[in-house]
Amino acid sequence: MKFVSILSGGAARLGVMLDGERVLDLAKAEPNAAFADLISLIEAGAAGLEAARRLASAAPPSAIVKLSDVTLQAPIPSPRKNVFCVGRNYIEHVEEGYRARGTEVKLPEYPQFFTKPRTAVIGAGATVPLHANVTAMLDYEVELAVIIGRGGVNIPIESALDHIFGFTIINDVTGRDVQRRHDQWFKGKGLDGTCPMGPWVVERGDVSDPQALNLSLKVNGEVRQSSNTRHMIFPIARIISELSLGLTLEPGDIIATGTPSGVGYAMTPPRPLKAGDVMTLEIEQIGTLENRVGN
């Protein structure tokens, strides 16, 4: 199943995509169920998923809306925590970063974690602010994101994938010069509206192998990034396991797993995003996330 968050009649609703054009409004289909939002459904566990699956298989017509009649939000429009992120997790991206700075290549020995604040999260189709008064080097990053289903702490790597509810796409938009200026990643990656997410969350069982997915990003139709999740330095199971060491992961937590090479700041000459640019991100078996850069 593909879970979406929609704005319908001025209210946020949790839905299931029935096909490319129709959405089942779960709360309309079964008002007494735990379908307030995606985190509520995740917390309901197997029973919540089974109820959603039953409704989707025999969707009542009164609860079906056209996708064209609603506005997609991020699947989790307001996460309870910051979005967890992994930096420098594809070898070629690490190499291009060192080349751009003219320094010797050194691969990380452990996952490098940072976060993006809740205020950065926006949905498919929303406008990414240019933040021209803050950064002159706004950049893009296509990333596979994991949604935690079953929480835990000190999660063994052997069972880490069992803690996943599903997957979505994140664009880790970054002010590169701000990132360098502050000598850490949070500020440059935490600007408002710089975490486009969506367009939906795909249930874990509908993704055959998350470690073998093609992913790409285009700017105005030009391919900038193209790789496969098999090229991650730290695979998803290790990311979850190491992040959970002494740190409790909870249902609905979001983890962005890193980006491949092809980012704008590492090109010759550098090619920052500009007003009007359209970023189109695709991940195999997940979908397409598209956002335009504003003024």
N, C-alpha and C positions, 0 to 999 in steps of 0.2 A: 504494500500500500504506500501511497504518497500522501503525506499529511501536509496541509497548508493552513496558514492563518490568513483570513480574509477580513476586509472591512465591508460590511453589508448593512445598509441602513444606518450608518454611523456607529455601528457596534462591531467589535472584534469577535470573530467566530472561528472555531476550529472546524476544518473540513477535510474531506478525503477526495482526491481526484478520482473521478469515475472514468474519464477519458481525457482527451486533450481540450475539451470544451466545456465539460460539466463538472461541478463540485457538489458533493453531498455535505450539507450543513449538519454536522453531527448533533448539535444541541437541539435543532429543530426536529431531527429524526427521533431522538430519545431525550426529552428534556430532563429526566431525572438521573441520567447517567453522569459520570465524572468527565464531562467533555467541555469544561470551561475553557481550557487551553491545552496545548500539547504537553506541558509539564504535568498537568493533572492526569492526562491519559497515561503518560509514562509511569507516574507514581501508582496508578491503578494496576500495573503489572500485566500478567497474562490475561486476566479477566477483562481489563480495559481493551486490550488488543482484540480479543475474541469478540467483544461486543461491537467494536468498530467494524470488524470483518463481517459480522453477521448483517449489520445494517447496510454495508456497502454492497453485499451480494443480493439484497432485496430492497434497494433504496426506495423509500416512499417518495412519490413525485412531488409532494408539497415541500420536501426538504432539499430539492435539487435546484441549484442556481447555475446560471451561465457564468463561466469564467470572465467573459467580456463585461458582465454587469457588476463585478466586484473588483476591489483593489487588493492585490497581494501585499501582505506584509512579510517581514522576515518570519520564518516558521516559528521561532521563539522571539516575539517582538521586543520583549523586555526581560532578558535573562536575569536570574536571581544573583548571579555573580558576573564578574568580568569574564570575557572569552579567553580561555587558555590558548596559547599559541606556541608553536615550535619554530625557532629560527634556524636557518642554515642546515636544512635537512635533505638537500639534493646536492650531490657532488659537484655537478656542473655549475650550480648556482653559487656554491661556496667559491669555486675557482674564479668565476666572473667577478665576484665581489673583491677578491684579493687583487685580481688584475686591474680593476678600476682604481684601486687605491695604491697600486704599485708596490705591494708587499708580498712576502713569501706565503704560499698556500699552506695552510695547516687545517686539517679536518678536525671537527670537534670530536672529543672522546665520549661525551655525554650529551643527551638532548639539552638544548638551550631554550629555556622557557621564558616567556614574557606574557603580558595580557593586554587586551584591548578593552576599554571600559564599555559598559552597557550603552552609554550615550553615543557610541560609534555605530551601533547596529541599525541598519536600514534594510528594506526589502528589495525584491526584484522590481526594476522600473523606477525606483526612487533616484533622485538626483544626488550625486556625490559633490559636496562643496569643493570648489577649487582652493579655497583658503589662501588666496594670493597674498594676503597681508601677513601670512605666517610662513609660507613655504614657497620656494621657487622651483622645487623639484618633487612635485607630487607624482607618485609612481603606483604601479599595480602589482598584484601577486595572486595568481590562481592557486587555490588550496582545497584539498579534500578535508572536510570537517566531520568530526565524529560527535554524535550525541550520546551521552552516557544514559543507559537505562537502569542498570542495577548499580547502586553506589557501593563504596567500599574504601578501605584504606589498606596499604601494603598488599596490593593485589598481585598475585603471582603472575608472571608473564605467560605461563601455560594456560591460564584461564582468563586472561585480560579481554580477549575478544568477546567472551560471554557477557561482559558488562556493557556492550554496545546496544543501544536501541536502534540507531539508524545513522544515515549519512546525509550530508548536504554540501553545498558549495559556499566557500567564503572568498571574497576578494579582500586581501589584506592591503588595502590602500595605505600608502606610507609617504610622509614628508621626509625625504631622505636627508636633506640638509638639516632639518630639525633633529632628526635621529643622530646625526654626527655632532651637531652643536652641543647637545646635552650628554654626549658620550654614553648613551644607553638607548634602549629601543622604545620605551613606553610612551614618551611624549610624542615622538614622530609618528607613532602608529596609533595614537589614541585620540586624534582629532575627531570632532563631531562628524558623523556620517561617513566614516571611512572603514566601515565593516559591512559592506553589502553581503547579505546572506540569503540563500534560497535556491531555486524558487520554492522548494518544498523539502521535507525530510523523507527519504526513502527508507523503509523498514529494512533492518539488517538482513533478513532472510531473502530479500529481493536483489541483493548484491552478491554475485557469485564468489568473487574474491576481491576484497578491497585493496589487496596488495598487487593487483594486476589491472589497473584502470588507466586508460588513456585520459590525459587532461590537457587542455589548451586554453589560450587566451588570445583574443584578437582585439586590436584597436582600430576602429573604423574599417573593419574587414581584413586588416593586415595581420597575419599570424605573427605574434611576438613570442609566445611560449608554447611548447609542445613537448610532452614527455609522458611518462608512465609512472604510476605509484610504485612500481617495482624498483625504481631507482632511489627510493628513500634511503638515507644513511641509517636512520633508526626506524624500523617498521612500527606499525600502529600498536602492536601488542607491547613492544618495549616502551613506547611513549606513555601508554596508559599505566603500565606497571611502575615506571620510574616517577611519573608525576604523582602517583598515589602513595609514594613512600612518605609516611608521616603526615600526609595531607589527604583528608577525606574527600573523595569524589562523590557527588550526589546526583540523583536523577535529574536530567535536564542540563547538566553541565556540558559545555561545548569546548571541543579541542580542535583547533586548526593545525594541520600536520606538516606545514611547510610548503615552499614553492620551488619549482624548477627554474632553470636558467631562462634568460630572455627579458629580464626586467629593463626598464628604460634607462635607469641611471648608469648601467654598465655598458650601454651601447656607445659606439664611436661615430659621431659625437653623442653625448647623452640626449635622450628624447623624453623629457618630462611630459606628463599629461597637460592638455590645455583645454580651455573652455570649449564645450561642444563635442569633445571626444566621446565615442561610444565604446565601452568595454564589453566584450562578449566572451563569457567563460563557459566552457563545456567540460563536463566530466562524464565519461562513459557510464551508462546504467544509472546515472543520477539525473542529468538534464542540462539546461542552459540558464545561466544567470546573466542578465544584461542591465547595465546602468550607464547613464550619461553623466559627464562631468559638467557641472554648472559654472556659474561665475564666481 
